[in-house]
C-alpha cells in the first residue's frame, strides 16, 4: 500500500512546479539563492526555476540525504541559501552547506511565519527563496566554527550548573523536612562546612555536636548554634532523598570539571591559531569575591591572545568567566555589523 502522505507531497510538488509566477516586482539581488524549510524528518528545498526542471525537492534528514542536498545545490550553481531556524533541525544541514563554501543565511522563523498565503512546506521553501533572492531576509548571527564549538561547551556548562543547583534545592528541602535548619546557620550548603556535615549525615552520624565540629573558621555561626540546628527528625525516606540528590550533585560537579577541561583545550587550540599579542597580559584586577561557578582553569591568558591583546576581564562587571561567556557568544569580531538576532538553540 502506498504511503498517502508521500503521495500527497508528490502531488503538491508537481502542482507547485506547474505554476508559473508572473514577473518579479523587485530586483533580484541574489539570483543564485535557494531556500530551505527545515523539518524533523525532511527538508524542502527550492532553487530558481531556471536551474533545474524540478526546482523544488524534498530531502530526508539522514546525513547521506543532506550530502545529496548539498550536491544538488552545487549542481544548480547556488551560492547562498536561506535556512529557517526551526528548533535544532537546521544545524546539521547548516554545517554541511558551510563545509561546501555555500553562504548560509540563518533566518528566524518569527520574521516570516506571519506571511499570508503559505499553506504547505513546499510554499514555505519557495517563499524563503523568493524573499532571499530580493534581499528581504535578515540574517541571524552565528559566529565562526571554532567559536561555535567553544559556545557549545560554555552553554553546556551552564546547563550543568543549573542541574547542580536543582540538586542543592532538593537537598535543602529534604533537610528542612527533617527539621535540620542548616540554612539558618550556614550561608551556603555546598561550602566546606555544609558538605562535611551532609557527608557525615549520610554516613550515619546523628550526634549534633559531632556534626557541628565540622564548622569552618569562616562560619559566622558558633558550634553551639550549628548543633542546635542539627537536632531533628531523621526519617529514612528523607535521608534517601538527601542521599540521591547529594550523589547527583557530586556527579554534576565531576561533569563540570570535565567540561572545564574541554573548554581549556578549545581555548588553547584557538589561541594557538592567533599570532602573539603586541602587549603583555596585565595584572589581574582585584575583586571582592570570585565567582563560585567560574571554571577552575586558566582563562585570562588564552582569551588575551584570542582577542589580539584585549583583556576584557579588566572591564567593570566582567571577570574572566564573564569574558569567556561574552567571547563564546559573539566571537572576537566586533565589526560584524549591527546587532542581529541570535538563535538560542544554535
C-alpha positions as YAML, in Angstrom:
chain: A
units: angstrom
residues:
- id: 1
  name: UNK
  ca: [0.00, 0.00, 0.00]
- id: 2
  name: UNK
  ca: [1.34, 3.41, -0.93]
- id: 3
  name: UNK
  ca: [2.06, 5.94, 1.75]
- id: 4
  name: UNK
  ca: [-0.72, 8.53, 1.30]
- id: 5
  name: UNK
  ca: [1.37, 11.25, 2.91]
- id: 6
  name: UNK
  ca: [4.27, 10.76, 0.49]
- id: 7
  name: UNK
  ca: [1.89, 10.56, -2.47]
- id: 8
  name: UNK
  ca: [0.21, 13.78, -1.34]
- id: 9
  name: UNK
  ca: [3.56, 15.51, -1.06]
- id: 10
  name: UNK
  ca: [4.47, 14.45, -4.57]
- id: 11
  name: UNK
  ca: [1.21, 15.86, -5.91]
- id: 12
  name: UNK
  ca: [1.89, 19.15, -4.11]
- id: 13
  name: UNK
  ca: [5.37, 19.33, -5.60]
- id: 14
  name: UNK
  ca: [4.02, 18.59, -9.08]
- id: 15
  name: UNK
  ca: [1.27, 21.20, -8.77]
- id: 16
  name: UNK
  ca: [3.69, 23.84, -7.49]
- id: 17
  name: UNK
  ca: [6.12, 23.23, -10.32]
- id: 18
  name: UNK
  ca: [3.39, 23.56, -12.97]
- id: 19
  name: UNK
  ca: [2.57, 27.07, -11.75]
- id: 20
  name: UNK
  ca: [4.48, 29.85, -13.47]
- id: 21
  name: UNK
  ca: [4.68, 33.02, -11.41]
- id: 22
  name: UNK
  ca: [4.39, 36.43, -13.00]
- id: 23
  name: UNK
  ca: [7.33, 38.80, -13.43]
- id: 24
  name: UNK
  ca: [9.15, 39.78, -10.22]
- id: 25
  name: UNK
  ca: [8.21, 43.19, -8.85]
- id: 26
  name: UNK
  ca: [11.58, 43.59, -7.10]
- id: 27
  name: UNK
  ca: [15.10, 43.34, -8.46]
- id: 28
  name: UNK
  ca: [16.74, 40.03, -7.68]
- id: 29
  name: UNK
  ca: [19.81, 40.97, -5.68]
- id: 30
  name: UNK
  ca: [20.70, 37.29, -5.13]
- id: 31
  name: UNK
  ca: [19.99, 35.41, -8.39]
- id: 32
  name: UNK
  ca: [21.90, 32.36, -7.08]
- id: 33
  name: UNK
  ca: [19.76, 31.99, -3.96]
- id: 34
  name: UNK
  ca: [17.92, 28.96, -2.62]
- id: 35
  name: UNK
  ca: [15.51, 28.47, 0.27]
- id: 36
  name: UNK
  ca: [15.23, 25.58, 2.70]
- id: 37
  name: UNK
  ca: [12.36, 24.90, 5.08]
- id: 38
  name: UNK
  ca: [13.68, 22.57, 7.79]
- id: 39
  name: UNK
  ca: [11.73, 19.83, 9.48]
- id: 40
  name: UNK
  ca: [12.31, 16.92, 11.82]
- id: 41
  name: UNK
  ca: [12.14, 14.21, 9.15]
- id: 42
  name: UNK
  ca: [12.66, 16.07, 5.88]
- id: 43
  name: UNK
  ca: [13.75, 19.39, 4.39]
- id: 44
  name: UNK
  ca: [12.04, 21.10, 1.46]
- id: 45
  name: UNK
  ca: [14.43, 22.95, -0.85]
- id: 46
  name: UNK
  ca: [13.64, 25.47, -3.58]
- id: 47
  name: UNK
  ca: [16.03, 26.80, -6.22]
- id: 48
  name: UNK
  ca: [15.37, 29.28, -9.07]
- id: 49
  name: UNK
  ca: [13.17, 27.78, -11.76]
- id: 50
  name: UNK
  ca: [15.80, 28.15, -14.45]
- id: 51
  name: UNK
  ca: [18.30, 25.96, -12.57]
- id: 52
  name: UNK
  ca: [16.53, 22.59, -12.62]
- id: 53
  name: UNK
  ca: [13.43, 21.02, -14.23]
- id: 54
  name: UNK
  ca: [12.33, 20.11, -10.70]
- id: 55
  name: UNK
  ca: [13.13, 23.29, -8.76]
- id: 56
  name: UNK
  ca: [11.51, 22.11, -5.51]
- id: 57
  name: UNK
  ca: [12.66, 18.89, -3.89]
- id: 58
  name: UNK
  ca: [12.26, 17.06, -0.60]
- id: 59
  name: UNK
  ca: [15.26, 15.54, 1.17]
- id: 60
  name: UNK
  ca: [15.23, 13.31, 4.23]
- id: 61
  name: UNK
  ca: [17.27, 14.40, 7.24]
- id: 62
  name: UNK
  ca: [19.70, 11.48, 7.16]
- id: 63
  name: UNK
  ca: [23.31, 12.51, 6.58]
- id: 64
  name: UNK
  ca: [23.53, 10.83, 3.16]
- id: 65
  name: UNK
  ca: [20.43, 12.73, 2.04]
- id: 66
  name: UNK
  ca: [21.87, 16.01, 3.32]
- id: 67
  name: UNK
  ca: [25.02, 15.35, 1.31]
- id: 68
  name: UNK
  ca: [22.82, 14.79, -1.77]
- id: 69
  name: UNK
  ca: [21.05, 18.06, -0.98]
- id: 70
  name: UNK
  ca: [24.37, 19.90, -0.95]
- id: 71
  name: UNK
  ca: [25.47, 18.23, -4.21]
- id: 72
  name: UNK
  ca: [22.23, 19.29, -5.88]
- id: 73
  name: UNK
  ca: [22.68, 22.90, -4.79]
- id: 74
  name: UNK
  ca: [26.23, 22.92, -6.15]
- id: 75
  name: UNK
  ca: [24.97, 21.50, -9.47]
- id: 76
  name: UNK
  ca: [22.33, 24.26, -9.55]
- id: 77
  name: UNK
  ca: [25.10, 26.88, -9.11]
- id: 78
  name: UNK
  ca: [23.65, 28.05, -5.79]
- id: 79
  name: UNK
  ca: [25.90, 30.42, -3.85]
- id: 80
  name: UNK
  ca: [23.67, 31.43, -0.95]
- id: 81
  name: UNK
  ca: [20.89, 29.67, 0.94]
- id: 82
  name: UNK
  ca: [18.21, 30.98, 3.29]
- id: 83
  name: UNK
  ca: [17.65, 28.49, 6.08]
- id: 84
  name: UNK
  ca: [14.78, 28.70, 8.54]
- id: 85
  name: UNK
  ca: [15.97, 28.13, 12.12]
- id: 86
  name: UNK
  ca: [13.43, 25.53, 13.20]
- id: 87
  name: UNK
  ca: [14.41, 24.03, 16.58]
- id: 88
  name: UNK
  ca: [17.83, 22.46, 16.16]
- id: 89
  name: UNK
  ca: [16.99, 20.65, 12.92]
- id: 90
  name: UNK
  ca: [18.83, 23.26, 10.86]
- id: 91
  name: UNK
  ca: [22.24, 22.69, 12.45]
- id: 92
  name: UNK
  ca: [23.38, 19.56, 10.50]
- id: 93
  name: UNK
  ca: [22.38, 20.96, 7.11]
- id: 94
  name: UNK
  ca: [23.93, 24.33, 8.02]
- id: 95
  name: UNK
  ca: [27.27, 22.71, 8.82]
- id: 96
  name: UNK
  ca: [27.24, 20.55, 5.68]
- id: 97
  name: UNK
  ca: [26.47, 23.53, 3.43]
- id: 98
  name: UNK
  ca: [29.06, 25.66, 5.21]
- id: 99
  name: UNK
  ca: [31.67, 22.96, 4.53]
- id: 100
  name: UNK
  ca: [30.78, 23.23, 0.82]
- id: 101
  name: UNK
  ca: [31.54, 27.00, 0.93]
- id: 102
  name: UNK
  ca: [27.90, 27.89, 0.37]
- id: 103
  name: UNK
  ca: [26.85, 31.03, 2.22]
- id: 104
  name: UNK
  ca: [24.06, 30.18, 4.64]
- id: 105
  name: UNK
  ca: [21.71, 32.89, 5.89]
- id: 106
  name: UNK
  ca: [20.03, 31.70, 9.06]
- id: 107
  name: UNK
  ca: [16.54, 33.20, 9.25]
- id: 108
  name: UNK
  ca: [14.47, 33.46, 12.41]
- id: 109
  name: UNK
  ca: [11.11, 31.79, 11.74]
- id: 110
  name: UNK
  ca: [9.44, 34.64, 13.61]
- id: 111
  name: UNK
  ca: [10.35, 37.02, 10.77]
- id: 112
  name: UNK
  ca: [8.44, 35.08, 8.10]
- id: 113
  name: UNK
  ca: [5.81, 32.88, 9.76]
- id: 114
  name: UNK
  ca: [3.07, 35.53, 9.63]
- id: 115
  name: UNK
  ca: [3.18, 35.94, 5.86]
- id: 116
  name: UNK
  ca: [-0.20, 35.05, 4.38]
- id: 117
  name: UNK
  ca: [-0.81, 32.62, 1.56]
- id: 118
  name: UNK
  ca: [1.69, 29.89, 2.57]
- id: 119
  name: UNK
  ca: [-0.21, 26.69, 3.22]
- id: 120
  name: UNK
  ca: [2.39, 23.94, 2.80]
- id: 121
  name: UNK
  ca: [6.06, 23.18, 3.31]
- id: 122
  name: UNK
  ca: [6.60, 23.48, -0.42]
- id: 123
  name: UNK
  ca: [5.34, 27.04, -0.42]
- id: 124
  name: UNK
  ca: [7.43, 27.82, 2.67]
- id: 125
  name: UNK
  ca: [10.71, 26.98, 0.98]
- id: 126
  name: UNK
  ca: [9.71, 28.79, -2.22]
- id: 127
  name: UNK
  ca: [8.76, 31.85, -0.21]
- id: 128
  name: UNK
  ca: [12.12, 31.79, 1.58]
- id: 129
  name: UNK
  ca: [13.90, 31.51, -1.76]
- id: 130
  name: UNK
  ca: [11.86, 34.38, -3.19]
- id: 131
  name: UNK
  ca: [12.46, 36.70, -0.23]
- id: 132
  name: UNK
  ca: [16.17, 35.85, -0.11]
- id: 133
  name: UNK
  ca: [16.64, 36.46, -3.81]
- id: 134
  name: UNK
  ca: [15.33, 40.04, -3.45]
- id: 135
  name: UNK
  ca: [17.27, 40.72, -0.24]
- id: 136
  name: UNK
  ca: [14.37, 40.93, 2.19]
- id: 137
  name: UNK
  ca: [15.63, 38.46, 4.81]
- id: 138
  name: UNK
  ca: [17.56, 39.42, 7.92]
- id: 139
  name: UNK
  ca: [20.32, 37.01, 8.91]
- id: 140
  name: UNK
  ca: [20.62, 35.75, 12.47]
- id: 141
  name: UNK
  ca: [24.08, 35.87, 13.98]
- id: 142
  name: UNK
  ca: [26.21, 32.75, 14.14]
- id: 143
  name: UNK
  ca: [29.94, 33.01, 14.93]
- id: 144
  name: UNK
  ca: [32.77, 31.19, 13.21]
- id: 145
  name: UNK
  ca: [33.08, 27.42, 13.55]
- id: 146
  name: UNK
  ca: [35.79, 27.38, 16.22]
- id: 147
  name: UNK
  ca: [33.81, 29.85, 18.35]
- id: 148
  name: UNK
  ca: [30.67, 27.76, 17.84]
- id: 149
  name: UNK
  ca: [32.48, 24.81, 19.41]
- id: 150
  name: UNK
  ca: [33.54, 26.96, 22.36]
- id: 151
  name: UNK
  ca: [30.00, 28.27, 22.71]
- id: 152
  name: UNK
  ca: [28.63, 24.72, 22.83]
- id: 153
  name: UNK
  ca: [30.95, 23.86, 25.74]
- id: 154
  name: UNK
  ca: [30.14, 27.07, 27.64]
- id: 155
  name: UNK
  ca: [26.38, 26.69, 27.17]
- id: 156
  name: UNK
  ca: [26.52, 23.04, 28.21]
- id: 157
  name: UNK
  ca: [28.46, 24.05, 31.30]
- id: 158
  name: UNK
  ca: [25.70, 26.47, 32.25]
- id: 159
  name: UNK
  ca: [23.18, 23.64, 31.86]
- id: 160
  name: UNK
  ca: [25.24, 21.51, 34.24]
- id: 161
  name: UNK
  ca: [25.39, 24.35, 36.77]
- id: 162
  name: UNK
  ca: [21.61, 24.71, 36.64]
- id: 163
  name: UNK
  ca: [21.18, 20.95, 37.11]
- id: 164
  name: UNK
  ca: [23.51, 21.02, 40.13]
- id: 165
  name: UNK
  ca: [21.53, 23.94, 41.58]
- id: 166
  name: UNK
  ca: [18.35, 21.87, 41.31]
- id: 167
  name: UNK
  ca: [20.03, 19.10, 43.32]
- id: 168
  name: UNK
  ca: [21.03, 21.62, 46.00]
- id: 169
  name: UNK
  ca: [17.44, 22.84, 46.31]
- id: 170
  name: UNK
  ca: [16.20, 19.28, 46.73]
- id: 171
  name: UNK
  ca: [18.86, 18.55, 49.33]
- id: 172
  name: UNK
  ca: [17.81, 21.66, 51.22]
- id: 173
  name: UNK
  ca: [14.18, 20.58, 51.05]
- id: 174
  name: UNK
  ca: [14.98, 17.13, 52.48]
- id: 175
  name: UNK
  ca: [16.95, 18.73, 55.32]
- id: 176
  name: UNK
  ca: [14.08, 21.09, 56.10]
- id: 177
  name: UNK
  ca: [11.61, 18.21, 56.12]
- id: 178
  name: UNK
  ca: [13.79, 16.59, 58.80]
- id: 179
  name: UNK
  ca: [13.81, 19.97, 60.62]
- id: 180
  name: UNK
  ca: [17.55, 20.33, 60.18]
- id: 181
  name: UNK
  ca: [17.77, 24.12, 59.93]
- id: 182
  name: UNK
  ca: [21.18, 24.37, 58.30]
- id: 183
  name: UNK
  ca: [20.06, 27.21, 56.04]
- id: 184
  name: UNK
  ca: [19.67, 29.42, 59.14]
- id: 185
  name: UNK
  ca: [23.27, 28.93, 60.30]
- id: 186
  name: UNK
  ca: [25.13, 28.36, 57.01]
- id: 187
  name: UNK
  ca: [25.07, 30.77, 54.10]
- id: 188
  name: UNK
  ca: [25.96, 28.04, 51.60]
- id: 189
  name: UNK
  ca: [25.07, 24.37, 51.94]
- id: 190
  name: UNK
  ca: [27.74, 23.44, 49.39]
- id: 191
  name: UNK
  ca: [30.53, 25.16, 51.29]
- id: 192
  name: UNK
  ca: [33.23, 23.33, 53.24]
- id: 193
  name: UNK
  ca: [31.16, 23.06, 56.44]
- id: 194
  name: UNK
  ca: [27.90, 22.13, 54.72]
- id: 195
  name: UNK
  ca: [29.38, 19.38, 52.57]
- id: 196
  name: UNK
  ca: [31.27, 17.86, 55.52]
- id: 197
  name: UNK
  ca: [28.07, 17.79, 57.59]
- id: 198
  name: UNK
  ca: [26.00, 16.23, 54.79]
- id: 199
  name: UNK
  ca: [28.61, 13.54, 54.19]
- id: 200
  name: UNK
  ca: [28.64, 12.62, 57.89]
- id: 201
  name: UNK
  ca: [24.83, 12.60, 57.98]
- id: 202
  name: UNK
  ca: [24.75, 10.14, 55.10]
- id: 203
  name: UNK
  ca: [27.46, 8.07, 56.81]
- id: 204
  name: UNK
  ca: [25.16, 7.59, 59.81]
- id: 205
  name: UNK
  ca: [26.39, 10.27, 62.23]
- id: 206
  name: UNK
  ca: [23.50, 11.68, 64.25]
- id: 207
  name: UNK
  ca: [25.23, 13.45, 67.17]
- id: 208
  name: UNK
  ca: [24.64, 17.20, 66.59]
- id: 209
  name: UNK
  ca: [27.85, 18.13, 68.41]
- id: 210
  name: UNK
  ca: [29.92, 15.76, 66.29]
- id: 211
  name: UNK
  ca: [28.37, 17.20, 63.15]
- id: 212
  name: UNK
  ca: [28.87, 20.78, 64.34]
- id: 213
  name: UNK
  ca: [32.57, 20.04, 64.89]
- id: 214
  name: UNK
  ca: [32.99, 20.36, 61.11]
- id: 215
  name: UNK
  ca: [32.50, 24.12, 61.47]
- id: 216
  name: UNK
  ca: [34.95, 26.03, 59.29]
- id: 217
  name: UNK
  ca: [36.72, 29.03, 60.72]
- id: 218
  name: UNK
  ca: [34.93, 31.36, 58.32]
- id: 219
  name: UNK
  ca: [31.44, 30.48, 59.62]
- id: 220
  name: UNK
  ca: [29.66, 33.28, 61.46]
- id: 221
  name: UNK
  ca: [27.54, 30.83, 63.48]
- id: 222
  name: UNK
  ca: [29.08, 29.14, 66.51]
- id: 223
  name: UNK
  ca: [29.33, 25.38, 67.00]
- id: 224
  name: UNK
  ca: [26.54, 25.56, 69.56]
- id: 225
  name: UNK
  ca: [24.22, 27.27, 67.04]
- id: 226
  name: UNK
  ca: [25.06, 24.71, 64.35]
- id: 227
  name: UNK
  ca: [24.46, 21.85, 66.81]
- id: 228
  name: UNK
  ca: [21.06, 23.31, 67.70]
- id: 229
  name: UNK
  ca: [20.15, 23.49, 64.01]
- id: 230
  name: UNK
  ca: [21.15, 19.82, 63.54]
- id: 231
  name: UNK
  ca: [18.75, 18.43, 66.12]
- id: 232
  name: UNK
  ca: [15.94, 16.98, 64.03]
- id: 233
  name: UNK
  ca: [13.86, 14.02, 62.95]
- id: 234
  name: UNK
  ca: [15.99, 11.70, 60.80]
- id: 235
  name: UNK
  ca: [13.29, 9.93, 58.81]
- id: 236
  name: UNK
  ca: [14.62, 7.28, 56.39]
- id: 237
  name: UNK
  ca: [12.60, 8.47, 53.39]
- id: 238
  name: UNK
  ca: [14.01, 11.99, 53.64]
- id: 239
  name: UNK
  ca: [17.53, 10.64, 54.14]
- id: 240
  name: UNK
  ca: [17.03, 8.59, 50.98]
- id: 241
  name: UNK
  ca: [16.10, 11.73, 49.02]
- id: 242
  name: UNK
  ca: [19.08, 13.57, 50.51]
- id: 243
  name: UNK
  ca: [21.44, 10.74, 49.57]
- id: 244
  name: UNK
  ca: [20.28, 10.53, 45.97]
- id: 245
  name: UNK
  ca: [20.41, 14.27, 45.38]
- id: 246
  name: UNK
  ca: [23.83, 14.50, 47.02]
- id: 247
  name: UNK
  ca: [25.10, 11.79, 44.68]
- id: 248
  name: UNK
  ca: [23.56, 13.62, 41.71]
- id: 249
  name: UNK
  ca: [25.17, 16.88, 42.84]
- id: 250
  name: UNK
  ca: [28.62, 15.29, 43.05]
- id: 251
  name: UNK
  ca: [28.09, 13.68, 39.64]
- id: 252
  name: UNK
  ca: [27.30, 17.09, 38.12]
- id: 253
  name: UNK
  ca: [30.40, 18.54, 39.78]
- id: 254
  name: UNK
  ca: [32.53, 15.91, 38.07]
- id: 255
  name: UNK
  ca: [30.86, 16.68, 34.75]
- id: 256
  name: UNK
  ca: [31.51, 20.40, 35.23]
- id: 257
  name: UNK
  ca: [35.19, 19.64, 35.92]
- id: 258
  name: UNK
  ca: [35.37, 17.57, 32.69]
- id: 259
  name: UNK
  ca: [33.66, 20.39, 30.80]
- id: 260
  name: UNK
  ca: [36.22, 22.84, 32.18]
- id: 261
  name: UNK
  ca: [39.00, 20.70, 30.73]
- id: 262
  name: UNK
  ca: [37.26, 20.68, 27.33]
- id: 263
  name: UNK
  ca: [36.88, 24.47, 27.47]
- id: 264
  name: UNK
  ca: [40.57, 24.88, 28.32]
- id: 265
  name: UNK
  ca: [41.57, 22.63, 25.42]
- id: 266
  name: UNK
  ca: [39.36, 24.57, 23.00]
- id: 267
  name: UNK
  ca: [40.73, 27.90, 24.23]
- id: 268
  name: UNK
  ca: [44.28, 26.65, 23.83]
- id: 269
  name: UNK
  ca: [43.52, 25.45, 20.31]
- id: 270
  name: UNK
  ca: [42.03, 28.83, 19.40]
- id: 271
  name: UNK
  ca: [44.93, 30.75, 20.96]
- id: 272
  name: UNK
  ca: [47.49, 28.66, 19.05]
- id: 273
  name: UNK
  ca: [45.98, 29.85, 15.75]
- id: 274
  name: UNK
  ca: [46.49, 33.53, 16.63]
- id: 275
  name: UNK
  ca: [49.77, 35.48, 16.39]
- id: 276
  name: UNK
  ca: [51.50, 36.64, 19.58]
- id: 277
  name: UNK
  ca: [49.86, 39.68, 21.15]
- id: 278
  name: UNK
  ca: [51.60, 43.06, 20.90]
- id: 279
  name: UNK
  ca: [51.01, 43.77, 24.61]
- id: 280
  name: UNK
  ca: [51.72, 41.88, 27.79]
- id: 281
  name: UNK
  ca: [48.87, 40.40, 29.81]
- id: 282
  name: UNK
  ca: [48.13, 42.97, 32.55]
- id: 283
  name: UNK
  ca: [47.91, 42.03, 36.19]
- id: 284
  name: UNK
  ca: [44.60, 40.52, 37.26]
- id: 285
  name: UNK
  ca: [42.14, 43.04, 38.58]
- id: 286
  name: UNK
  ca: [41.47, 42.54, 42.32]
- id: 287
  name: UNK
  ca: [37.91, 41.51, 43.04]
- id: 288
  name: UNK
  ca: [35.93, 41.35, 46.25]
- id: 289
  name: UNK
  ca: [34.74, 37.80, 45.73]
- id: 290
  name: UNK
  ca: [35.49, 35.45, 42.83]
- id: 291
  name: UNK
  ca: [32.58, 33.77, 41.09]
- id: 292
  name: UNK
  ca: [31.85, 30.42, 42.71]
- id: 293
  name: UNK
  ca: [30.75, 28.92, 39.38]
- id: 294
  name: UNK
  ca: [33.79, 30.11, 37.41]
- id: 295
  name: UNK
  ca: [35.85, 27.40, 35.68]
- id: 296
  name: UNK
  ca: [38.85, 26.18, 37.64]
- id: 297
  name: UNK
  ca: [41.18, 26.57, 34.66]
- id: 298
  name: UNK
  ca: [43.30, 29.43, 33.29]
- id: 299
  name: UNK
  ca: [41.14, 31.76, 31.20]
- id: 300
  name: UNK
  ca: [42.80, 35.16, 31.02]
- id: 301
  name: UNK
  ca: [45.94, 34.21, 29.09]
- id: 302
  name: UNK
  ca: [44.28, 32.37, 26.15]
- id: 303
  name: UNK
  ca: [41.45, 34.92, 25.97]
- id: 304
  name: UNK
  ca: [44.03, 37.71, 25.87]
- id: 305
  name: UNK
  ca: [45.68, 36.10, 22.85]
- id: 306
  name: UNK
  ca: [42.39, 35.20, 21.13]
- id: 307
  name: UNK
  ca: [41.22, 38.82, 21.31]
- id: 308
  name: UNK
  ca: [44.51, 40.12, 19.95]
- id: 309
  name: UNK
  ca: [45.69, 41.70, 23.19]
- id: 310
  name: UNK
  ca: [42.44, 42.92, 24.74]
- id: 311
  name: UNK
  ca: [41.81, 41.90, 28.35]
- id: 312
  name: UNK
  ca: [38.03, 42.06, 28.74]
- id: 313
  name: UNK
  ca: [38.30, 41.00, 32.38]
- id: 314
  name: UNK
  ca: [39.57, 44.50, 33.18]
- id: 315
  name: UNK
  ca: [36.15, 45.96, 32.41]
- id: 316
  name: UNK
  ca: [33.79, 46.77, 35.28]
- id: 317
  name: UNK
  ca: [31.39, 43.92, 35.97]
- id: 318
  name: UNK
  ca: [33.24, 41.44, 33.72]
- id: 319
  name: UNK
  ca: [35.63, 38.92, 35.20]
- id: 320
  name: UNK
  ca: [37.47, 36.14, 33.37]
- id: 321
  name: UNK
  ca: [34.36, 33.94, 33.33]
- id: 322
  name: UNK
  ca: [32.22, 36.80, 32.03]
- id: 323
  name: UNK
  ca: [34.80, 37.47, 29.31]
- id: 324
  name: UNK
  ca: [34.70, 33.79, 28.33]
- id: 325
  name: UNK
  ca: [30.90, 33.83, 28.08]
- id: 326
  name: UNK
  ca: [30.97, 37.03, 26.01]
- id: 327
  name: UNK
  ca: [33.56, 35.74, 23.53]
- id: 328
  name: UNK
  ca: [31.76, 32.38, 23.29]
- id: 329
  name: UNK
  ca: [28.54, 34.14, 22.25]
- id: 330
  name: UNK
  ca: [29.72, 36.87, 19.89]
- id: 331
  name: UNK
  ca: [33.25, 35.88, 18.92]
- id: 332
  name: UNK
  ca: [36.13, 38.32, 18.58]
- id: 333
  name: UNK
  ca: [34.98, 40.29, 15.53]
- id: 334
  name: UNK
  ca: [33.34, 43.40, 16.95]
- id: 335
  name: UNK
  ca: [32.87, 44.90, 13.47]
- id: 336
  name: UNK
  ca: [30.46, 42.25, 12.19]
- id: 337
  name: UNK
  ca: [27.75, 44.87, 11.73]
- id: 338
  name: UNK
  ca: [24.57, 45.92, 13.56]
- id: 339
  name: UNK
  ca: [23.08, 43.61, 16.22]
- id: 340
  name: UNK
  ca: [21.30, 40.61, 14.78]
- id: 341
  name: UNK
  ca: [19.03, 38.05, 16.34]
- id: 342
  name: UNK
  ca: [20.80, 35.09, 17.93]
- id: 343
  name: UNK
  ca: [19.21, 31.67, 17.87]
- id: 344
  name: UNK
  ca: [19.07, 30.40, 21.47]
- id: 345
  name: UNK
  ca: [19.37, 26.78, 20.36]
- id: 346
  name: UNK
  ca: [22.23, 27.07, 17.90]
...
